[in-house]
Amino acid sequence: MTSPASSPVPARRAPRGDRNFGLLTAAAIITNLGTSGALIAAAFAVLESGGDAGDVGLVAAARTAPLVLFLLIGGAVADRIPRHRVMVAANALNCVSQAVFAWLVLTGSAELWHMMVLTALCGTGQAFFGPASEGMLMSSVDGEHAARAFALFRMAMHGAAIGGAALGGAMIAAMDPGWVLAVDAAAFAVAGLLRAFLDVSHIPGRAAGGGLLSDLRDGWREVAGRPWLWAIVLQFSVVVAVVGAAEAVYGPLVARDQLGGARPWGLALAAFGVGTLGGALLMIRWRPRRLLLAGTLCVFPLALPSAGLAIPLPVTGLCAVMFVTGVAIEVFGVSWMTALHQEIPEEKLSRVSAYDWFGSVAMVPLATAAAGPVESLVGRSAALWGCAGLIVLVTAGVLLVPDVRNLTRRGTVKGIGAPAAAPESADAESPVGRLG
């Protein structure tokens, strides 16, 4: 009998994949344009209502807590009922919560507890939306198109996020942050409407299951039975937490104390954003045969920003490091999504995605909370070198897993249920596909 870790999963072909791809991409661009500006607006809304940095942190934590709490449930729900319905319902929740947030800010009646509750509702919506969205995206492309589609989708999302942050910042400088929140609410409404028209006729019907807990256990068995999967999820539980602490806590402090203020750090973050666009563009053309080996090797550069801040590098050097890091993380991201698309059964995509997301976000609050005490204990430079060392250590450890080194891209398969074709060459090109 073939083990879960090695059993091939046929590639999936969506009869209307191009239509779904277009709808998913358009909706993602719209929501990223709105949300990137809204995150900035929420912080300024807290400050303009009389709050301090601690209050901004409380509002941010209010968004993260339900995300961690409900992610696994969201993944199970998205594999149980049509995913586009989950996405639309989550968009509706986010639309209403942001609209109320905007109204309270614009009328000057927003209190801290209002903002925390409304932000928590946004986090809850994201917990259900994320796994459903990723599952919908992966079920809408076939093996031949997947990698290039994922790269195009991620490039569109990153471009929208960069543009949204710039637009949001400009709007906040010119008007009340409540208007930026109102734009975000409208963006969720439009995106939800687009997602309501997704075609799910190509997705097989779900067999009656044993309940939500049974679905969660089934998803866990899928993760635990694949060494490459759980190893990388564990790796990124450390990597994302460490990068979050370095860039959210130490980066602004180094910029303030040693680089001349907020502007250099803003330039470095912009360089990272440009790097992600470059990495996505690279992955449209490059198709590494050993997906996870190529992706994991590109995690090592994520240690560079922490090391650059520890030195610290001058602004030009830091921007160069952040650009390289942006390129590298996109190589990993596209390779990782392609591996999940290739190896995970369609009916379990959202549950596996939820465990992946959970691993990535669960330790972030702990790491950011510990950043200050660790700096007091060992010093900022030592803490940053420690961040870089942890990234290198866990990434080297993942390379010891044979499946990470050896999992290869398989050939194109037309139609659900067909046998897998022979592996493609490393530099083969494929037509444009779609990621949702």
Beta strands, then each sheet from edge to edge (+ up, - down):
end
